Amino acid sequence: MSSSNIIRNRVVRIMSEPFTLVSGQETEPEEKNEDVGSRLEALEKEAYENGFSAGEKAGFEFGLKKAEVHFSGLEGLVRELVSFRESLYAECEKEMTALALAIAGKVVQREVEINPDGVLECVKSALRAVAASGEVAIRVNPKEFEVVNNFRPELMKFCGGLRGLIVEPDELVQRGGCLVSTSCGEIDATIASITEEIEAKLKDAYARD
């Protein structure tokens, strides 16, 4: 091979190499740009996800606090309702007791009017509690004195063992009731006393409920 050909070939190789180097230098920045873009996209995605997560957490905490406020208000409302129910029940209890006593009073009054001898049942009930064997005094309303006094012999037999039984009129005793006095004490069978006993039993029944 001639020297001119060798030189020519060397020139060709030398001249071709820069083009190869230039070609390599031109593609490297594009690859770097792609890497930077991917990293930026990943950072944006991470930031979005972190921001969404933080926002979701903050929103949940805000909602929780808001719910706590509402529940706190509901608890207060429930306490008020319970207190109102108790006060209403207590008020109704008083009214129901008063109504029951008023009805009982009307029933007794009506019974006395239509049955003048009804006081005798009250006297008998009081005498059942008498344990004394001495004398007994029975006080009744003046309007019922005659009925009870006329029934005195039967009352003596009813009690048995009594040495004496007297009947006395007393204006302080309401019609339908009586007061029985013995050597051991007094038995209050007046309408007022019976009404008080009914009231006490009603209150006791309400307390158990």
TORMI-463724 format. One record per residue: residue number from 1; x, y, z of N, C-alpha, C in turn. Coordinates in steps of 0.02 Angstrom, whole numbers, plus 50000, padded with zeros to 5 digits. Last residue first. Layout:
BEGIN
[NUM [X Y Z] [X Y Z] [X Y Z]]
...
END
This chain:
BEGIN
[209 [45409 50131 54651] [45411 50131 54578] [45471 50170 54553]]
[208 [45425 50165 54785] [45447 50099 54762] [45452 50095 54687]]
[207 [45366 50292 54786] [45438 50285 54801] [45465 50218 54778]]
[206 [45232 50263 54763] [45270 50301 54713] [45345 50293 54723]]
[205 [45204 50197 54884] [45198 50161 54820] [45236 50196 54765]]
[204 [45221 50300 54974] [45265 50242 54979] [45263 50201 54914]]
[203 [45119 50383 54934] [45188 50407 54928] [45237 50348 54931]]
[202 [45010 50301 54969] [45020 50321 54900] [45092 50344 54888]]
[201 [45024 50293 55107] [45030 50232 55067] [45042 50248 54994]]
[200 [45002 50427 55143] [45067 50395 55158] [45077 50332 55116]]
[199 [44868 50441 55102] [44921 50482 55071] [44990 50450 55082]]
[198 [44805 50354 55190] [44802 50341 55118] [44858 50378 55082]]
[197 [44832 50421 55309] [44859 50353 55299] [44859 50335 55225]]
[196 [44760 50537 55290] [44833 50541 55298] [44865 50472 55286]]
[195 [44631 50483 55290] [44657 50517 55230] [44733 50521 55232]]
[194 [44620 50440 55421] [44617 50391 55367] [44646 50420 55303]]
[193 [44624 50564 55485] [44677 50515 55498] [44679 50462 55443]]
[192 [44506 50621 55437] [44571 50654 55425] [44628 50605 55434]]
[191 [44410 50535 55486] [44420 50539 55414] [44487 50571 55397]]
[190 [44470 50445 55632] [44436 50501 55599] [44451 50500 55524]]
[189 [44518 50354 55720] [44486 50328 55661] [44446 50383 55626]]
[188 [44635 50334 55835] [44611 50387 55790] [44584 50355 55726]]
[187 [44628 50280 55993] [44629 50255 55925] [44596 50306 55880]]
[186 [44726 50305 56138] [44673 50328 56094] [44683 50300 56024]]
[185 [44758 50204 56287] [44773 50255 56237] [44713 50271 56194]]
[184 [44719 50120 56388] [44786 50110 56358] [44805 50163 56308]]
[183 [44592 50147 56419] [44641 50158 56472] [44712 50151 56446]]
[182 [44533 50229 56267] [44536 50173 56315] [44587 50191 56369]]
[181 [44433 50305 56144] [44480 50314 56200] [44475 50255 56248]]
[180 [44414 50333 55976] [44402 50284 56029] [44456 50291 56083]]
[179 [44333 50434 55864] [44391 50430 55908] [44373 50383 55965]]
[178 [44276 50420 55692] [44267 50419 55764] [44334 50419 55800]]
[177 [44185 50463 55539] [44241 50439 55578] [44226 50439 55652]]
[176 [44072 50515 55480] [44099 50454 55451] [44157 50425 55490]]
[175 [44104 50687 55507] [44056 50633 55495] [44089 50575 55459]]
[174 [44242 50732 55613] [44206 50736 55549] [44159 50676 55541]]
[173 [44247 50798 55770] [44253 50736 55733] [44210 50741 55670]]
[172 [44213 50912 55833] [44278 50911 55800] [44289 50848 55758]]
[171 [44097 50888 55900] [44093 50925 55837] [44159 50925 55798]]
[170 [44049 50744 55974] [44107 50789 55969] [44106 50822 55900]]
[169 [43957 50645 56090] [43958 50686 56030] [44019 50733 56031]]
[168 [43999 50482 56150] [43998 50554 56161] [43998 50591 56095]]
[167 [43959 50331 56227] [43963 50367 56163] [43955 50441 56177]]
[166 [44038 50202 56323] [43997 50262 56319] [44009 50295 56251]]
[165 [44044 50049 56398] [44055 50083 56334] [44009 50143 56331]]
[164 [44119 49933 56514] [44075 49988 56497] [44094 50020 56431]]
[163 [44192 49820 56518] [44148 49834 56575] [44100 49891 56560]]
[162 [44219 49703 56388] [44218 49772 56410] [44171 49781 56469]]
[161 [44205 49573 56342] [44254 49586 56395] [44256 49657 56419]]
[160 [44160 49619 56178] [44166 49567 56229] [44221 49583 56279]]
[159 [44132 49684 56053] [44199 49686 56084] [44208 49628 56133]]
[158 [44001 49650 56026] [44051 49644 55973] [44121 49641 56003]]
[157 [43932 49685 56140] [43937 49614 56124] [43994 49603 56073]]
[156 [43946 49824 56125] [43972 49790 56185] [43982 49716 56172]]
[155 [43877 49844 56007] [43949 49857 56008] [43981 49824 56069]]
[154 [43748 49818 56046] [43779 49773 55997] [43855 49782 55995]]
[153 [43729 49928 56132] [43727 49859 56158] [43761 49809 56110]]
[152 [43742 50041 56039] [43791 50028 56092] [43788 49956 56119]]
[151 [43660 50091 55945] [43692 50028 55928] [43741 50006 55982]]
[150 [43625 50213 55991] [43573 50162 55989] [43603 50093 55975]]
[149 [43746 50279 55970] [43723 50267 56039] [43670 50213 56041]]
[148 [43751 50289 55830] [43801 50250 55865] [43778 50232 55936]]
[147 [43638 50371 55803] [43646 50306 55770] [43694 50261 55809]]
[146 [43664 50485 55881] [43605 50443 55895] [43613 50374 55865]]
[145 [43780 50540 55821] [43779 50517 55890] [43722 50468 55903]]
[144 [43788 50599 55703] [43790 50526 55701] [43787 50496 55772]]
[143 [43793 50732 55727] [43741 50708 55682] [43737 50632 55678]]
[142 [43909 50745 55808] [43842 50750 55838] [43786 50724 55794]]
[141 [44033 50621 55774] [44001 50684 55755] [43931 50686 55784]]
[140 [44097 50534 55920] [44075 50538 55850] [44045 50607 55837]]
[139 [44192 50440 56030] [44170 50507 56011] [44156 50509 55936]]
[138 [44180 50319 56151] [44180 50330 56079] [44153 50399 56064]]
[137 [44270 50242 56279] [44230 50300 56260] [44237 50311 56184]]
[136 [44269 50098 56380] [44289 50129 56316] [44241 50186 56302]]
[135 [44337 50017 56524] [44286 50056 56491] [44314 50089 56428]]
[134 [44433 49868 56506] [44399 49917 56549] [44344 49952 56511]]
[133 [44512 49789 56435] [44451 49757 56461] [44412 49804 56507]]
[132 [44597 49827 56281] [44582 49839 56352] [44517 49804 56372]]
[131 [44619 49821 56151] [44640 49763 56188] [44623 49769 56262]]
[130 [44551 49871 55999] [44550 49881 56072] [44569 49817 56107]]
[129 [44538 49851 55867] [44606 49864 55891] [44609 49873 55966]]
[128 [44405 49843 55849] [44444 49781 55838] [44515 49789 55865]]
[127 [44360 49973 55859] [44354 49930 55918] [44393 49864 55910]]
[126 [44379 50018 55729] [44420 50046 55783] [44418 50001 55844]]
[125 [44283 49944 55661] [44354 49937 55643] [44400 49962 55697]]
[124 [44168 49994 55723] [44186 49924 55731] [44260 49912 55715]]
[123 [44170 50126 55675] [44175 50113 55747] [44197 50041 55760]]
[122 [44152 50103 55538] [44213 50136 55561] [44224 50123 55636]]
[121 [44026 50049 55540] [44081 50008 55515] [44148 50037 55537]]
[120 [43952 50158 55584] [43957 50099 55627] [44014 50053 55605]]
[119 [43948 50248 55481] [43994 50263 55536] [44003 50202 55582]]
[118 [43843 50205 55402] [43911 50188 55382] [43962 50200 55436]]
[117 [43716 50245 55424] [43742 50194 55469] [43814 50174 55452]]
[116 [43688 50332 55320] [43702 50360 55386] [43730 50308 55435]]
[115 [43719 50332 55164] [43717 50278 55214] [43735 50305 55282]]
[114 [43726 50445 55088] [43677 50394 55068] [43670 50338 55118]]
[113 [43822 50520 55157] [43757 50549 55140] [43706 50496 55124]]
[112 [43932 50437 55168] [43899 50461 55230] [43830 50487 55215]]
[111 [43965 50422 55034] [43944 50364 55072] [43907 50384 55136]]
[110 [44005 50552 55001] [43947 50523 54968] [43920 50463 55007]]
[109 [44119 50561 55082] [44063 50608 55091] [43999 50580 55061]]
[108 [44196 50459 55026] [44175 50456 55096] [44115 50500 55108]]
[107 [44214 50511 54896] [44182 50446 54905] [44156 50439 54976]]
[106 [44281 50629 54921] [44215 50632 54890] [44177 50567 54901]]
[105 [44400 50578 54974] [44357 50621 55015] [44287 50625 54988]]
[104 [44449 50510 54862] [44432 50473 54923] [44386 50513 54968]]
[103 [44472 50620 54779] [44423 50569 54759] [44401 50529 54820]]
[102 [44573 50683 54851] [44510 50719 54838] [44455 50670 54819]]
[101 [44670 50585 54846] [44642 50604 54911] [44576 50640 54902]]
[100 [44697 50585 54709] [44673 50524 54742] [44640 50540 54809]]
[99 [44744 50717 54693] [44684 50695 54658] [44654 50633 54691]]
[98 [44860 50714 54770] [44807 50761 54788] [44741 50739 54756]]
[97 [44930 50618 54695] [44914 50606 54766] [44856 50650 54788]]
[96 [44942 50686 54574] [44906 50622 54576] [44885 50605 54648]]
[95 [45020 50795 54613] [44953 50806 54586] [44911 50743 54589]]
[94 [45137 50731 54654] [45100 50772 54701] [45028 50781 54678]]
[93 [45173 50668 54534] [45161 50628 54594] [45119 50667 54644]]
[92 [45197 50775 54452] [45139 50733 54437] [45121 50690 54498]]
[91 [45316 50819 54512] [45257 50863 54511] [45194 50823 54498]]
[90 [45397 50709 54489] [45384 50730 54558] [45322 50774 54561]]
[89 [45397 50710 54349] [45370 50652 54385] [45353 50671 54456]]
[88 [45461 50832 54327] [45392 50823 54303] [45359 50765 54340]]
[87 [45585 50804 54380] [45545 50858 54411] [45472 50851 54390]]
[86 [45623 50700 54294] [45619 50688 54366] [45575 50741 54400]]
[85 [45621 50765 54170] [45577 50708 54181] [45568 50695 54256]]
[84 [45721 50861 54189] [45652 50883 54177] [45603 50826 54191]]
[83 [45832 50777 54202] [45813 50820 54258] [45741 50843 54251]]
[82 [45830 50721 54074] [45823 50678 54133] [45801 50719 54193]]
[81 [45850 50837 53998] [45789 50798 53989] [45776 50753 54049]]
[80 [45978 50875 54040] [45921 50920 54051] [45855 50882 54046]]
[79 [46051 50766 53994] [46049 50780 54066] [45990 50826 54082]]
[78 [46032 50784 53856] [46006 50723 53889] [46000 50734 53964]]
[77 [46100 50904 53837] [46028 50901 53824] [45997 50840 53858]]
[76 [46230 50864 53867] [46198 50915 53908] [46123 50914 53899]]
[75 [46249 50775 53762] [46252 50751 53831] [46218 50800 53878]]
[74 [46243 50863 53654] [46191 50812 53662] [46189 50784 53733]]
[73 [46360 50936 53673] [46295 50970 53676] [46238 50921 53686]]
[72 [46450 50834 53652] [46449 50868 53717] [46383 50905 53727]]
[71 [46426 50807 53519] [46409 50756 53569] [46406 50786 53639]]
[70 [46475 50927 53463] [46404 50909 53456] [46383 50858 53508]]
[69 [46609 50919 53501] [46569 50976 53522] [46495 50960 53519]]
[68 [46646 50803 53435] [46649 50805 53508] [46608 50862 53535]]
[67 [46634 50844 53303] [46587 50793 53328] [46587 50793 53404]]
[66 [46741 50932 53299] [46673 50957 53287] [46621 50909 53313]]
[65 [46845 50843 53318] [46833 50896 53368] [46763 50924 53360]]
[64 [46830 50768 53201] [46824 50736 53266] [46809 50787 53320]]
[63 [46853 50862 53101] [46788 50831 53106] [46776 50798 53173]]
[62 [46988 50887 53131] [46939 50942 53136] [46868 50914 53143]]
[61 [47042 50762 53105] [47047 50791 53173] [46997 50847 53182]]
[60 [47013 50753 52968] [46985 50704 53015] [46986 50732 53086]]
[59 [47088 50860 52918] [47016 50860 52910] [46982 50812 52958]]
[58 [47216 50817 52949] [47191 50879 52980] [47115 50882 52976]]
[57 [47219 50702 52869] [47227 50696 52942] [47199 50758 52977]]
[56 [47207 50761 52743] [47157 50712 52765] [47159 50705 52841]]
[55 [47321 50839 52739] [47255 50871 52737] [47201 50825 52761]]
[54 [47418 50740 52742] [47415 50789 52796] [47347 50823 52799]]
[53 [47385 50674 52622] [47383 50638 52685] [47378 50685 52744]]
[52 [47406 50778 52531] [47339 50748 52537] [47332 50712 52603]]
[51 [47543 50799 52552] [47495 50853 52565] [47425 50826 52573]]
[50 [47592 50676 52510] [47604 50699 52579] [47554 50754 52598]]
[49 [47549 50678 52377] [47525 50626 52423] [47534 50646 52495]]
[48 [47618 50790 52332] [47545 50788 52328] [47517 50737 52378]]
[47 [47750 50750 52353] [47725 50809 52387] [47649 50810 52388]]
[46 [47753 50640 52266] [47764 50630 52337] [47737 50689 52378]]
[45 [47733 50706 52144] [47685 50655 52166] [47691 50644 52241]]
[44 [47846 50788 52142] [47779 50818 52140] [47726 50769 52166]]
[43 [47946 50690 52139] [47942 50737 52196] [47873 50769 52200]]
[42 [47918 50630 52017] [47913 50590 52078] [47907 50634 52140]]
[41 [47943 50738 51933] [47876 50708 51934] [47865 50667 51998]]
[40 [48079 50755 51959] [48031 50809 51975] [47960 50782 51979]]
[39 [48127 50633 51910] [48135 50650 51981] [48086 50704 52002]]
[38 [48094 50646 51776] [48065 50591 51816] [48069 50606 51890]]
[37 [48173 50756 51742] [48100 50759 51736] [48065 50706 51778]]
[36 [48301 50704 51763] [48277 50761 51803] [48201 50767 51802]]
[35 [48302 50606 51663] [48309 50587 51734] [48283 50643 51779]]
[34 [48289 50685 51548] [48237 50636 51563] [48240 50615 51636]]
[33 [48408 50757 51555] [48344 50792 51559] [48286 50745 51578]]
[32 [48499 50653 51535] [48498 50688 51599] [48432 50725 51609]]
[31 [48470 50622 51403] [48458 50572 51455] [48455 50604 51524]]
[30 [48507 50742 51344] [48438 50720 51339] [48421 50669 51392]]
[29 [48647 50746 51370] [48602 50794 51402] [48529 50773 51399]]
[28 [48689 50635 51282] [48695 50632 51355] [48651 50683 51390]]
[27 [48681 50663 51146] [48629 50620 51175] [48631 50621 51251]]
[26 [48797 50742 51116] [48729 50769 51103] [48675 50728 51137]]
[25 [48907 50661 51139] [48897 50720 51181] [48828 50748 51173]]
[24 [48896 50569 51032] [48889 50547 51102] [48876 50604 51149]]
[23 [48920 50652 50921] [48857 50617 50926] [48844 50594 50997]]
[22 [49051 50688 50948] [48998 50739 50949] [48930 50708 50957]]
[21 [49113 50567 50929] [49115 50599 50994] [49061 50651 51001]]
[20 [49090 50548 50793] [49066 50499 50841] [49063 50529 50910]]
[19 [49154 50656 50740] [49082 50651 50730] [49052 50601 50779]]
[18 [49287 50626 50775] [49252 50682 50807] [49177 50679 50799]]
[17 [49311 50511 50689] [49305 50505 50763] [49271 50564 50795]]
[16 [49329 50548 50558] [49266 50515 50577] [49257 50512 50652]]
[15 [49456 50598 50554] [49400 50644 50541] [49334 50613 50562]]
[14 [49528 50483 50578] [49532 50540 50625] [49474 50586 50617]]
[13 [49496 50409 50466] [49480 50385 50533] [49479 50442 50584]]
[12 [49545 50491 50364] [49474 50474 50367] [49455 50451 50436]]
[11 [49678 50493 50395] [49640 50556 50396] [49566 50542 50402]]
[10 [49708 50363 50373] [49716 50391 50440] [49677 50455 50446]]
[9 [49689 50356 50235] [49648 50316 50281] [49652 50343 50352]]
[8 [49789 50441 50190] [49719 50456 50176] [49673 50419 50224]]
[7 [49903 50374 50231] [49888 50441 50259] [49816 50458 50250]]
[6 [49891 50263 50149] [49894 50257 50222] [49876 50323 50254]]
[5 [49900 50319 50022] [49838 50285 50044] [49835 50279 50119]]
[4 [50029 50366 50022] [49973 50414 50015] [49908 50383 50037]]
[3 [50106 50254 50028] [50104 50300 50087] [50048 50349 50083]]
[2 [50024 50111 49962] [50066 50170 49956] [50059 50213 50017]]
[1 [50044 49941 50000] [50000 50000 50000] [50045 50061 50000]]
END
